Amino acid sequence: MIWKTIIDIALANERGKNTMAEHLGIEFTAVGEDYLVARMPVDHRTLQPIGIMHGGASCALAETVGSTAANFCVDITTHYCVGLDINTNHIRSMREGYVWATAKPFHLGRTTQVWEIDIRNAAEQRVSINRLTMAVLAR
C-alpha cells in the first residue's frame, strides 16, 4: 500500500470543498492499494465554446486527482506536495456525460513524485493521458 496518511473517499471529497474541484463538480469515487479515482461531469462548467470538453478541464481533473493522491502518500504532519509539471495528451473528445480519472504512481520519492492519470469515459474509452510531477516539501 502506498498511502502514508489514512485515506478514504469522504475525506478526499471534504478536502475539495470551496476549491476548483468543487466548482467543476469533481468528486472522488474509489480508492485502492495504489490508485485513486475521481469523476467529473462534462457540462456547461467544463465545455469549450465549440461544445466539447475543454482541455484545461482535463488538466484540472488530472491535477486534482494526482495531487490529492500525492498528499495522501506523505505524512501530512511533516510534508505536503505541490505540482511542478503536468503533461496532457488529448485522445478523444467528449460532449456530455462523465469522465473518470485514475491516478497511479510511477515514482514516489523523498523529494518528488511522478503520477500517471488515465482519463476515460463511461464506455472505458481513453479521453486523455496525463503525467503529473509533484514536489514533496517539508512543512
N, CA, C and O atoms as a GROMACS GRO file, in nm:
protein
  556
    1MET      N    1   0.084  -0.118   0.000
    1MET     CA    2   0.000   0.000   0.000
    1MET      C    3   0.089   0.125   0.000
    1MET      O    4   0.190   0.130   0.071
    2ILE      N    5   0.051   0.225  -0.080
    2ILE     CA    6   0.132   0.346  -0.096
    2ILE      C    7   0.095   0.457   0.000
    2ILE      O    8   0.171   0.553   0.016
    3TRP      N    9  -0.018   0.447   0.066
    3TRP     CA   10  -0.071   0.558   0.146
    3TRP      C   11   0.002   0.571   0.280
    3TRP      O   12   0.014   0.473   0.354
    4LYS      N   13   0.050   0.691   0.312
    4LYS     CA   14   0.115   0.717   0.440
    4LYS      C   15   0.021   0.787   0.538
    4LYS      O   16   0.044   0.788   0.658
    5THR      N   17  -0.086   0.846   0.483
    5THR     CA   18  -0.190   0.911   0.562
    5THR      C   19  -0.318   0.834   0.536
    5THR      O   20  -0.345   0.795   0.422
    6ILE      N   21  -0.398   0.813   0.638
    6ILE     CA   22  -0.524   0.740   0.622
    6ILE      C   23  -0.607   0.808   0.514
    6ILE      O   24  -0.627   0.930   0.516
    7ILE      N   25  -0.654   0.728   0.419
    7ILE     CA   26  -0.729   0.781   0.305
    7ILE      C   27  -0.867   0.716   0.298
    7ILE      O   28  -0.881   0.595   0.315
    8ASP      N   29  -0.967   0.798   0.274
    8ASP     CA   30  -1.099   0.747   0.240
    8ASP      C   31  -1.166   0.848   0.149
    8ASP      O   32  -1.125   0.964   0.142
    9ILE      N   33  -1.268   0.804   0.080
    9ILE     CA   34  -1.336   0.886  -0.019
    9ILE      C   35  -1.398   1.010   0.044
    9ILE      O   36  -1.387   1.119  -0.012
   10ALA      N   37  -1.461   0.996   0.159
   10ALA     CA   38  -1.524   1.111   0.225
   10ALA      C   39  -1.422   1.219   0.258
   10ALA      O   40  -1.449   1.337   0.239
   11LEU      N   41  -1.306   1.180   0.308
   11LEU     CA   42  -1.201   1.276   0.342
   11LEU      C   43  -1.147   1.344   0.216
   11LEU      O   44  -1.124   1.465   0.215
   12ALA      N   45  -1.125   1.267   0.110
   12ALA     CA   46  -1.077   1.325  -0.015
   12ALA      C   47  -1.177   1.427  -0.068
   12ALA      O   48  -1.138   1.535  -0.113
   13ASN      N   49  -1.306   1.395  -0.064
   13ASN     CA   50  -1.408   1.489  -0.109
   13ASN      C   51  -1.417   1.611  -0.019
   13ASN      O   52  -1.440   1.722  -0.067
   14GLU      N   53  -1.400   1.593   0.111
   14GLU     CA   54  -1.404   1.705   0.205
   14GLU      C   55  -1.291   1.804   0.176
   14GLU      O   56  -1.310   1.925   0.185
   15ARG      N   57  -1.174   1.752   0.142
   15ARG     CA   58  -1.060   1.840   0.110
   15ARG      C   59  -1.087   1.926  -0.014
   15ARG      O   60  -1.024   2.030  -0.031
   16GLY      N   61  -1.179   1.883  -0.099
   16GLY     CA   62  -1.209   1.958  -0.220
   16GLY      C   63  -1.313   2.067  -0.204
   16GLY      O   64  -1.342   2.139  -0.299
   17LYS      N   65  -1.370   2.080  -0.085
   17LYS     CA   66  -1.472   2.183  -0.062
   17LYS      C   67  -1.412   2.322  -0.080
   17LYS      O   68  -1.298   2.348  -0.041
   18ASN      N   69  -1.490   2.411  -0.142
   18ASN     CA   70  -1.450   2.550  -0.164
   18ASN      C   71  -1.323   2.563  -0.249
   18ASN      O   72  -1.242   2.652  -0.226
   19THR      N   73  -1.307   2.473  -0.345
   19THR     CA   74  -1.192   2.476  -0.435
   19THR      C   75  -1.240   2.464  -0.580
   19THR      O   76  -1.359   2.451  -0.605
   20MET      N   77  -1.147   2.469  -0.672
   20MET     CA   78  -1.181   2.450  -0.813
   20MET      C   79  -1.248   2.314  -0.835
   20MET      O   80  -1.338   2.301  -0.917
   21ALA      N   81  -1.203   2.213  -0.761
   21ALA     CA   82  -1.262   2.080  -0.775
   21ALA      C   83  -1.412   2.084  -0.750
   21ALA      O   84  -1.489   2.027  -0.827
   22GLU      N   85  -1.454   2.151  -0.646
   22GLU     CA   86  -1.597   2.161  -0.616
   22GLU      C   87  -1.668   2.240  -0.727
   22GLU      O   88  -1.777   2.202  -0.769
   23HIS      N   89  -1.607   2.348  -0.773
   23HIS     CA   90  -1.668   2.430  -0.879
   23HIS      C   91  -1.690   2.349  -1.007
   23HIS      O   92  -1.792   2.366  -1.074
   24LEU      N   93  -1.596   2.262  -1.040
   24LEU     CA   94  -1.606   2.181  -1.162
   24LEU      C   95  -1.688   2.054  -1.142
   24LEU      O   96  -1.712   1.980  -1.238
   25GLY      N   97  -1.732   2.026  -1.019
   25GLY     CA   98  -1.811   1.906  -0.992
   25GLY      C   99  -1.729   1.780  -0.978
   25GLY      O  100  -1.783   1.670  -0.992
   26ILE      N  101  -1.599   1.793  -0.951
   26ILE     CA  102  -1.513   1.676  -0.935
   26ILE      C  103  -1.543   1.610  -0.802
   26ILE      O  104  -1.548   1.676  -0.698
   27GLU      N  105  -1.561   1.478  -0.806
   27GLU     CA  106  -1.583   1.402  -0.683
   27GLU      C  107  -1.504   1.272  -0.688
   27GLU      O  108  -1.496   1.207  -0.792
   28PHE      N  109  -1.447   1.236  -0.575
   28PHE     CA  110  -1.371   1.112  -0.564
   28PHE      C  111  -1.467   0.996  -0.547
   28PHE      O  112  -1.566   1.006  -0.474
   29THR      N  113  -1.438   0.886  -0.617
   29THR     CA  114  -1.532   0.773  -0.621
   29THR      C  115  -1.473   0.641  -0.574
   29THR      O  116  -1.548   0.553  -0.532
   30ALA      N  117  -1.340   0.625  -0.580
   30ALA     CA  118  -1.281   0.496  -0.542
   30ALA      C  119  -1.135   0.514  -0.502
   30ALA      O  120  -1.066   0.605  -0.549
   31VAL      N  121  -1.092   0.426  -0.414
   31VAL     CA  122  -0.952   0.422  -0.372
   31VAL      C  123  -0.912   0.275  -0.359
   31VAL      O  124  -0.991   0.192  -0.314
   32GLY      N  125  -0.790   0.245  -0.400
   32GLY     CA  126  -0.736   0.110  -0.387
   32GLY      C  127  -0.599   0.114  -0.325
   32GLY      O  128  -0.556   0.218  -0.275
   33GLU      N  129  -0.530   0.002  -0.327
   33GLU     CA  130  -0.397  -0.005  -0.266
   33GLU      C  131  -0.298   0.089  -0.331
   33GLU      O  132  -0.207   0.138  -0.264
   34ASP      N  133  -0.313   0.116  -0.461
   34ASP     CA  134  -0.216   0.202  -0.531
   34ASP      C  135  -0.282   0.296  -0.632
   34ASP      O  136  -0.218   0.337  -0.729
   35TYR      N  137  -0.407   0.331  -0.610
   35TYR     CA  138  -0.474   0.422  -0.703
   35TYR      C  139  -0.584   0.501  -0.633
   35TYR      O  140  -0.635   0.462  -0.528
   36LEU      N  141  -0.619   0.615  -0.696
   36LEU     CA  142  -0.730   0.699  -0.653
   36LEU      C  143  -0.808   0.738  -0.777
   36LEU      O  144  -0.749   0.771  -0.880
   37VAL      N  145  -0.941   0.736  -0.769
   37VAL     CA  146  -1.027   0.766  -0.883
   37VAL      C  147  -1.120   0.881  -0.848
   37VAL      O  148  -1.176   0.888  -0.738
   38ALA      N  149  -1.137   0.973  -0.944
   38ALA     CA  150  -1.235   1.081  -0.932
   38ALA      C  151  -1.309   1.093  -1.064
   38ALA      O  152  -1.259   1.055  -1.169
   39ARG      N  153  -1.431   1.148  -1.056
   39ARG     CA  154  -1.506   1.171  -1.179
   39ARG      C  155  -1.542   1.319  -1.190
   39ARG      O  156  -1.546   1.391  -1.090
   40MET      N  157  -1.567   1.361  -1.314
   40MET     CA  158  -1.602   1.500  -1.340
   40MET      C  159  -1.712   1.502  -1.446
   40MET      O  160  -1.704   1.427  -1.544
   41PRO      N  161  -1.814   1.585  -1.429
   41PRO     CA  162  -1.916   1.596  -1.532
   41PRO      C  163  -1.864   1.675  -1.652
   41PRO      O  164  -1.784   1.767  -1.638
   42VAL      N  165  -1.910   1.636  -1.768
   42VAL     CA  166  -1.887   1.715  -1.889
   42VAL      C  167  -2.015   1.793  -1.910
   42VAL      O  168  -2.114   1.741  -1.962
   43ASP      N  169  -2.013   1.921  -1.870
   43ASP     CA  170  -2.132   2.006  -1.875
   43ASP      C  171  -2.090   2.151  -1.898
   43ASP      O  172  -1.976   2.177  -1.936
   44HIS      N  173  -2.180   2.245  -1.874
   44HIS     CA  174  -2.153   2.387  -1.902
   44HIS      C  175  -2.027   2.439  -1.831
   44HIS      O  176  -1.967   2.536  -1.877
   45ARG      N  177  -1.986   2.376  -1.720
   45ARG     CA  178  -1.867   2.421  -1.647
   45ARG      C  179  -1.737   2.376  -1.712
   45ARG      O  180  -1.632   2.436  -1.690
   46THR      N  181  -1.744   2.270  -1.793
   46THR     CA  182  -1.621   2.207  -1.842
   46THR      C  183  -1.611   2.205  -1.995
   46THR      O  184  -1.520   2.142  -2.050
   47LEU      N  185  -1.704   2.271  -2.064
   47LEU     CA  186  -1.702   2.274  -2.210
   47LEU      C  187  -1.630   2.396  -2.264
   47LEU      O  188  -1.624   2.500  -2.197
   48GLN      N  189  -1.576   2.384  -2.384
   48GLN     CA  190  -1.524   2.499  -2.456
   48GLN      C  191  -1.633   2.548  -2.553
   48GLN      O  192  -1.734   2.479  -2.570
   49PRO      N  193  -1.616   2.664  -2.616
   49PRO     CA  194  -1.723   2.722  -2.699
   49PRO      C  195  -1.776   2.632  -2.811
   49PRO      O  196  -1.892   2.647  -2.850
   50ILE      N  197  -1.696   2.540  -2.864
   50ILE     CA  198  -1.747   2.455  -2.972
   50ILE      C  199  -1.824   2.333  -2.921
   50ILE      O  200  -1.868   2.250  -3.000
   51GLY      N  201  -1.840   2.324  -2.790
   51GLY     CA  202  -1.926   2.220  -2.734
   51GLY      C  203  -1.859   2.091  -2.694
   51GLY      O  204  -1.927   1.992  -2.668
   52ILE      N  205  -1.727   2.089  -2.687
   52ILE     CA  206  -1.657   1.970  -2.638
   52ILE      C  207  -1.583   2.005  -2.510
   52ILE      O  208  -1.562   2.122  -2.478
   53MET      N  209  -1.544   1.901  -2.436
   53MET     CA  210  -1.476   1.924  -2.309
   53MET      C  211  -1.348   2.004  -2.330
   53MET      O  212  -1.267   1.973  -2.418
   54HIS      N  213  -1.331   2.105  -2.250
   54HIS     CA  214  -1.213   2.193  -2.254
   54HIS      C  215  -1.090   2.115  -2.210
   54HIS      O  216  -1.095   2.041  -2.112
   55GLY      N  217  -0.980   2.132  -2.282
   55GLY     CA  218  -0.856   2.065  -2.244
   55GLY      C  219  -0.808   2.104  -2.106
   55GLY      O  220  -0.747   2.023  -2.035
   56GLY      N  221  -0.834   2.228  -2.068
   56GLY     CA  222  -0.796   2.273  -1.934
   56GLY      C  223  -0.875   2.201  -1.826
   56GLY      O  224  -0.825   2.182  -1.715
   57ALA      N  225  -0.998   2.161  -1.857
   57ALA     CA  226  -1.078   2.085  -1.761
   57ALA      C  227  -1.015   1.947  -1.738
   57ALA      O  228  -1.012   1.898  -1.626
   58SER      N  229  -0.966   1.885  -1.846
   58SER     CA  230  -0.895   1.757  -1.832
   58SER      C  231  -0.773   1.774  -1.743
   58SER      O  232  -0.748   1.692  -1.655
   59CYS      N  233  -0.698   1.881  -1.765
   59CYS     CA  234  -0.579   1.907  -1.684
   59CYS      C  235  -0.617   1.932  -1.537
   59CYS      O  236  -0.550   1.884  -1.446
   60ALA      N  237  -0.725   2.008  -1.516
   60ALA     CA  238  -0.770   2.035  -1.379
   60ALA      C  239  -0.810   1.905  -1.310
   60ALA      O  240  -0.778   1.885  -1.192
   61LEU      N  241  -0.880   1.817  -1.380
   61LEU     CA  242  -0.918   1.688  -1.322
   61LEU      C  243  -0.794   1.606  -1.291
   61LEU      O  244  -0.781   1.550  -1.182
   62ALA      N  245  -0.701   1.598  -1.386
   62ALA     CA  246  -0.579   1.520  -1.366
   62ALA      C  247  -0.499   1.574  -1.248
   62ALA      O  248  -0.452   1.497  -1.164
   63GLU      N  249  -0.482   1.705  -1.241
   63GLU     CA  250  -0.404   1.762  -1.130
   63GLU      C  251  -0.477   1.743  -0.998
   63GLU      O  252  -0.413   1.722  -0.895
   64THR      N  253  -0.608   1.751  -0.999
   64THR     CA  254  -0.685   1.733  -0.875
   64THR      C  255  -0.667   1.592  -0.820
   64THR      O  256  -0.635   1.575  -0.702
   65VAL      N  257  -0.688   1.491  -0.903
   65VAL     CA  258  -0.678   1.353  -0.852
   65VAL      C  259  -0.533   1.317  -0.822
   65VAL      O  260  -0.506   1.248  -0.724
   66GLY      N  261  -0.439   1.361  -0.907
   66GLY     CA  262  -0.298   1.330  -0.883
   66GLY      C  263  -0.242   1.399  -0.760
   66GLY      O  264  -0.172   1.336  -0.681
   67SER      N  265  -0.273   1.527  -0.742
   67SER     CA  266  -0.218   1.597  -0.625
   67SER      C  267  -0.285   1.552  -0.496
   67SER      O  268  -0.221   1.548  -0.391
   68THR      N  269  -0.413   1.518  -0.503
   68THR     CA  270  -0.479   1.464  -0.384
   68THR      C  271  -0.415   1.332  -0.344
   68THR      O  272  -0.385   1.309  -0.227
   69ALA      N  273  -0.394   1.244  -0.443
   69ALA     CA  274  -0.328   1.116  -0.415
   69ALA      C  275  -0.188   1.139  -0.358
   69ALA      O  276  -0.148   1.075  -0.261
   70ALA      N  277  -0.114   1.231  -0.418
   70ALA     CA  278   0.024   1.259  -0.373
   70ALA      C  279   0.027   1.298  -0.227
   70ALA      O  280   0.114   1.255  -0.152
   71ASN      N  281  -0.068   1.381  -0.186
   71ASN     CA  282  -0.068   1.429  -0.048
   71ASN      C  283  -0.110   1.321   0.053
   71ASN      O  284  -0.083   1.334   0.172
   72PHE      N  285  -0.176   1.216   0.006
   72PHE     CA  286  -0.204   1.104   0.095
   72PHE      C  287  -0.085   1.007   0.102
   72PHE      O  288  -0.086   0.914   0.183
   73CYS      N  289   0.017   1.029   0.017
   73CYS     CA  290   0.136   0.943   0.016
   73CYS      C  291   0.250   1.000   0.100
   73CYS      O  292   0.361   0.947   0.098
   74VAL      N  293   0.223   1.107   0.174
   74VAL     CA  294   0.322   1.164   0.265
   74VAL      C  295   0.258   1.179   0.402
   74VAL      O  296   0.135   1.179   0.416
   75ASP      N  297   0.341   1.193   0.502
   75ASP     CA  298   0.293   1.222   0.637
   75ASP      C  299   0.254   1.370   0.638
   75ASP      O  300   0.342   1.456   0.636
   76ILE      N  301   0.125   1.399   0.640
   76ILE     CA  302   0.080   1.538   0.625
   76ILE      C  303   0.114   1.625   0.746
   76ILE      O  304   0.096   1.746   0.741
   77THR      N  305   0.162   1.565   0.853
   77THR     CA  306   0.205   1.646   0.967
   77THR      C  307   0.344   1.705   0.943
   77THR      O  308   0.383   1.801   1.009
   78THR      N  309   0.420   1.646   0.849
   78THR     CA  310   0.558   1.692   0.825
   78THR      C  311   0.583   1.737   0.682
   78THR      O  312   0.678   1.811   0.657
   79HIS      N  313   0.500   1.694   0.586
   79HIS     CA  314   0.524   1.723   0.445
   79HIS      C  315   0.394   1.754   0.371
   79HIS      O  316   0.285   1.722   0.419
   80TYR      N  317   0.408   1.816   0.255
   80TYR     CA  318   0.296   1.836   0.163
   80TYR      C  319   0.350   1.835   0.021
   80TYR      O  320   0.471   1.852   0.000
   81CYS      N  321   0.262   1.816  -0.077
   81CYS     CA  322   0.302   1.806  -0.216
   81CYS      C  323   0.236   1.915  -0.300
   81CYS      O  324   0.119   1.948  -0.279
   82VAL      N  325   0.312   1.970  -0.394
   82VAL     CA  326   0.260   2.069  -0.488
   82VAL      C  327   0.305   2.031  -0.629
   82VAL      O  328   0.408   1.968  -0.648
   83GLY      N  329   0.226   2.071  -0.727
   83GLY     CA  330   0.256   2.038  -0.865
   83GLY      C  331   0.376   2.113  -0.920
   83GLY      O  332   0.393   2.232  -0.894
   84LEU      N  333   0.461   2.041  -0.995
   84LEU     CA  334   0.575   2.100  -1.066
   84LEU      C  335   0.551   2.106  -1.216
   84LEU      O  336   0.588   2.203  -1.282
   85ASP      N  337   0.488   2.001  -1.269
   85ASP     CA  338   0.470   1.992  -1.414
   85ASP      C  339   0.355   1.898  -1.444
   85ASP      O  340   0.335   1.798  -1.375
   86ILE      N  341   0.278   1.932  -1.547
   86ILE     CA  342   0.174   1.841  -1.595
   86ILE      C  343   0.182   1.836  -1.747
   86ILE      O  344   0.201   1.938  -1.813
   87ASN      N  345   0.166   1.717  -1.800
   87ASN     CA  346   0.164   1.696  -1.945
   87ASN      C  347   0.038   1.619  -1.978
   87ASN      O  348   0.011   1.515  -1.917
   88THR      N  349  -0.038   1.668  -2.073
   88THR     CA  350  -0.164   1.603  -2.111
   88THR      C  351  -0.167   1.583  -2.262
   88THR      O  352  -0.137   1.674  -2.339
   89ASN      N  353  -0.204   1.462  -2.302
   89ASN     CA  354  -0.233   1.432  -2.442
   89ASN      C  355  -0.382   1.402  -2.454
   89ASN      O  356  -0.433   1.310  -2.391
   90HIS      N  357  -0.451   1.481  -2.536
   90HIS     CA  358  -0.595   1.464  -2.557
   90HIS      C  359  -0.616   1.360  -2.667
   90HIS      O  360  -0.564   1.375  -2.778
   91ILE      N  361  -0.691   1.257  -2.637
   91ILE     CA  362  -0.709   1.144  -2.728
   91ILE      C  363  -0.848   1.145  -2.793
   91ILE      O  364  -0.860   1.120  -2.913
   92ARG      N  365  -0.950   1.174  -2.715
   92ARG     CA  366  -1.089   1.166  -2.762
   92ARG      C  367  -1.166   1.282  -2.704
   92ARG      O  368  -1.143   1.321  -2.589
   93SER      N  369  -1.257   1.339  -2.782
   93SER     CA  370  -1.339   1.449  -2.732
   93SER      C  371  -1.465   1.395  -2.663
   93SER      O  372  -1.509   1.283  -2.687
   94MET      N  373  -1.520   1.480  -2.577
   94MET     CA  374  -1.643   1.447  -2.504
   94MET      C  375  -1.737   1.566  -2.515
   94MET      O  376  -1.693   1.681  -2.512
   95ARG      N  377  -1.866   1.538  -2.528
   95ARG     CA  378  -1.967   1.643  -2.535
   95ARG      C  379  -2.058   1.644  -2.413
   95ARG      O  380  -2.115   1.748  -2.378
   96GLU      N  381  -2.073   1.529  -2.348
   96GLU     CA  382  -2.161   1.520  -2.231
   96GLU      C  383  -2.127   1.395  -2.152
   96GLU      O  384  -2.047   1.312  -2.195
   97GLY      N  385  -2.188   1.383  -2.036
   97GLY     CA  386  -2.166   1.265  -1.951
   97GLY      C  387  -2.063   1.292  -1.843
   97GLY      O  388  -2.051   1.404  -1.793
   98TYR      N  389  -1.989   1.188  -1.810
   98TYR     CA  390  -1.884   1.197  -1.708
   98TYR      C  391  -1.756   1.140  -1.764
   98TYR      O  392  -1.756   1.058  -1.855
   99VAL      N  393  -1.646   1.186  -1.706
   99VAL     CA  394  -1.515   1.123  -1.728
   99VAL      C  395  -1.460   1.083  -1.592
   99VAL      O  396  -1.487   1.148  -1.491
  100TRP      N  397  -1.383   0.973  -1.590
  100TRP     CA  398  -1.322   0.922  -1.468
  100TRP      C  399  -1.171   0.926  -1.483
  100TRP      O  400  -1.117   0.884  -1.586
  101ALA      N  401  -1.103   0.975  -1.381
  101ALA     CA  402  -0.957   0.984  -1.381
  101ALA      C  403  -0.901   0.891  -1.274
  101ALA      O  404  -0.942   0.896  -1.158
  102THR      N  405  -0.809   0.806  -1.314
  102THR     CA  406  -0.743   0.714  -1.222
  102THR      C  407  -0.596   0.753  -1.211
  102THR      O  408  -0.524   0.752  -1.311
  103ALA      N  409  -0.553   0.786  -1.090
  103ALA     CA  410  -0.414   0.823  -1.064
  103ALA      C  411  -0.340   0.705  -1.003
  103ALA      O  412  -0.385   0.646  -0.905
  104LYS      N  413  -0.224   0.673  -1.062
  104LYS     CA  414  -0.134   0.570  -1.009
  104LYS      C  415   0.008   0.625  -1.015
  104LYS      O  416   0.044   0.695  -1.110
  105PRO      N  417   0.089   0.594  -0.914
  105PRO     CA  418   0.225   0.649  -0.915
  105PRO      C  419   0.320   0.572  -1.006
  105PRO      O  420   0.316   0.449  -1.014
  106PHE      N  421   0.407   0.648  -1.074
  106PHE     CA  422   0.524   0.591  -1.141
  106PHE      C  423   0.641   0.589  -1.043
  106PHE      O  424   0.722   0.496  -1.042
  107HIS      N  425   0.648   0.697  -0.959
  107HIS     CA  426   0.763   0.715  -0.870
  107HIS      C  427   0.717   0.790  -0.745
  107HIS      O  428   0.652   0.893  -0.755
  108LEU      N  429   0.751   0.738  -0.629
  108LEU     CA  430   0.723   0.804  -0.501
  108LEU      C  431   0.855   0.823  -0.428
  108LEU      O  432   0.898   0.738  -0.351
  109GLY      N  433   0.919   0.935  -0.454
  109GLY     CA  434   1.050   0.962  -0.395
  109GLY      C  435   1.042   1.052  -0.273
  109GLY      O  436   0.935   1.096  -0.232
  110ARG      N  437   1.158   1.080  -0.218
  110ARG     CA  438   1.169   1.164  -0.099
  110ARG      C  439   1.138   1.310  -0.131
  110ARG      O  440   1.081   1.381  -0.048
  111THR      N  441   1.177   1.356  -0.251
  111THR     CA  442   1.158   1.497  -0.287
  111THR      C  443   1.066   1.519  -0.407
  111THR      O  444   1.019   1.630  -0.430
  112THR      N  445   1.039   1.414  -0.484
  112THR     CA  446   0.947   1.424  -0.598
  112THR      C  447   0.861   1.299  -0.609
  112THR      O  448   0.896   1.191  -0.560
  113GLN      N  449   0.748   1.317  -0.675
  113GLN     CA  450   0.661   1.206  -0.711
  113GLN      C  451   0.622   1.226  -0.857
  113GLN      O  452   0.609   1.340  -0.903
  114VAL      N  453   0.603   1.116  -0.930
  114VAL     CA  454   0.555   1.123  -1.067
  114VAL      C  455   0.434   1.031  -1.077
  114VAL      O  456   0.439   0.914  -1.039
  115TRP      N  457   0.324   1.087  -1.129
  115TRP     CA  458   0.196   1.017  -1.137
  115TRP      C  459   0.146   1.005  -1.280
  115TRP      O  460   0.165   1.095  -1.362
  116GLU      N  461   0.083   0.893  -1.308
  116GLU     CA  462   0.010   0.871  -1.433
  116GLU      C  463  -0.138   0.889  -1.401
  116GLU      O  464  -0.188   0.829  -1.306
  117ILE      N  465  -0.207   0.970  -1.479
  117ILE     CA  466  -0.352   0.986  -1.462
  117ILE      C  467  -0.417   0.954  -1.595
  117ILE      O  468  -0.396   1.023  -1.695
  118ASP      N  469  -0.496   0.847  -1.596
  118ASP     CA  470  -0.565   0.799  -1.715
  118ASP      C  471  -0.711   0.845  -1.705
  118ASP      O  472  -0.780   0.809  -1.610
  119ILE      N  473  -0.757   0.923  -1.802
  119ILE     CA  474  -0.895   0.972  -1.802
  119ILE      C  475  -0.973   0.898  -1.909
  119ILE      O  476  -0.933   0.892  -2.025
  120ARG      N  477  -1.087   0.840  -1.867
  120ARG     CA  478  -1.171   0.759  -1.957
  120ARG      C  479  -1.316   0.799  -1.945
  120ARG      O  480  -1.358   0.861  -1.847
  121ASN      N  481  -1.394   0.762  -2.046
  121ASN     CA  482  -1.538   0.788  -2.045
  121ASN      C  483  -1.613   0.666  -1.992
  121ASN      O  484  -1.552   0.567  -1.952
  122ALA      N  485  -1.746   0.674  -1.992
  122ALA     CA  486  -1.828   0.565  -1.937
  122ALA      C  487  -1.812   0.434  -2.015
  122ALA      O  488  -1.834   0.326  -1.960
  123ALA      N  489  -1.774   0.443  -2.142
  123ALA     CA  490  -1.751   0.324  -2.224
  123ALA      C  491  -1.608   0.272  -2.210
  123ALA      O  492  -1.566   0.184  -2.284
  124GLU      N  493  -1.533   0.328  -2.112
  124GLU     CA  494  -1.394   0.289  -2.086
  124GLU      C  495  -1.299   0.327  -2.200
  124GLU      O  496  -1.190   0.272  -2.211
  125GLN      N  497  -1.341   0.421  -2.285
  125GLN     CA  498  -1.253   0.471  -2.391
  125GLN      C  499  -1.163   0.580  -2.332
  125GLN      O  500  -1.208   0.663  -2.253
  126ARG      N  501  -1.038   0.577  -2.371
  126ARG     CA  502  -0.943   0.676  -2.320
  126ARG      C  503  -0.976   0.814  -2.378
  126ARG      O  504  -0.991   0.830  -2.499
  127VAL      N  505  -0.985   0.912  -2.290
  127VAL     CA  506  -1.009   1.051  -2.328
  127VAL      C  507  -0.877   1.128  -2.328
  127VAL      O  508  -0.852   1.208  -2.419
  128SER      N  509  -0.794   1.106  -2.227
  128SER     CA  510  -0.661   1.169  -2.224
  128SER      C  511  -0.567   1.088  -2.136
  128SER      O  512  -0.609   1.012  -2.049
  129ILE      N  513  -0.438   1.108  -2.162
  129ILE     CA  514  -0.334   1.052  -2.077
  129ILE      C  515  -0.256   1.170  -2.020
  129ILE      O  516  -0.230   1.269  -2.089
  130ASN      N  517  -0.218   1.157  -1.895
  130ASN     CA  518  -0.156   1.269  -1.823
  130ASN      C  519  -0.040   1.220  -1.738
  130ASN      O  520  -0.044   1.110  -1.682
  131ARG      N  521   0.064   1.303  -1.729
  131ARG     CA  522   0.174   1.276  -1.638
  131ARG      C  523   0.191   1.399  -1.550
  131ARG      O  524   0.206   1.511  -1.600
  132LEU      N  525   0.190   1.378  -1.419
  132LEU     CA  526   0.198   1.486  -1.322
  132LEU      C  527   0.321   1.465  -1.234
  132LEU      O  528   0.338   1.359  -1.174
  133THR      N  529   0.407   1.567  -1.227
  133THR     CA  530   0.523   1.565  -1.137
  133THR      C  531   0.495   1.655  -1.019
  133THR      O  532   0.454   1.770  -1.036
  134MET      N  533   0.516   1.602  -0.900
  134MET     CA  534   0.489   1.673  -0.776
  134MET      C  535   0.619   1.694  -0.699
  134MET      O  536   0.707   1.608  -0.700
  135ALA      N  537   0.630   1.808  -0.632
  135ALA     CA  538   0.739   1.832  -0.538
  135ALA      C  539   0.691   1.795  -0.399
  135ALA      O  540   0.578   1.828  -0.361
  136VAL      N  541   0.775   1.727  -0.322
  136VAL     CA  542   0.744   1.694  -0.183
  136VAL      C  543   0.820   1.794  -0.097
  136VAL      O  544   0.943   1.799  -0.100
  137LEU      N  545   0.747   1.874  -0.020
  137LEU     CA  546   0.806   1.983   0.059
  137LEU      C  547   0.784   1.960   0.207
  137LEU      O  548   0.683   1.904   0.249
  138ALA      N  549   0.881   2.005   0.287
  138ALA     CA  550   0.867   1.998   0.433
  138ALA      C  551   0.779   2.114   0.480
  138ALA      O  552   0.785   2.224   0.425
  139ARG      N  553   0.699   2.087   0.583
  139ARG     CA  554   0.615   2.193   0.642
  139ARG      C  555   0.700   2.286   0.724
  139ARG      O  556   0.648   2.382   0.782
   0.00000   0.00000   0.00000
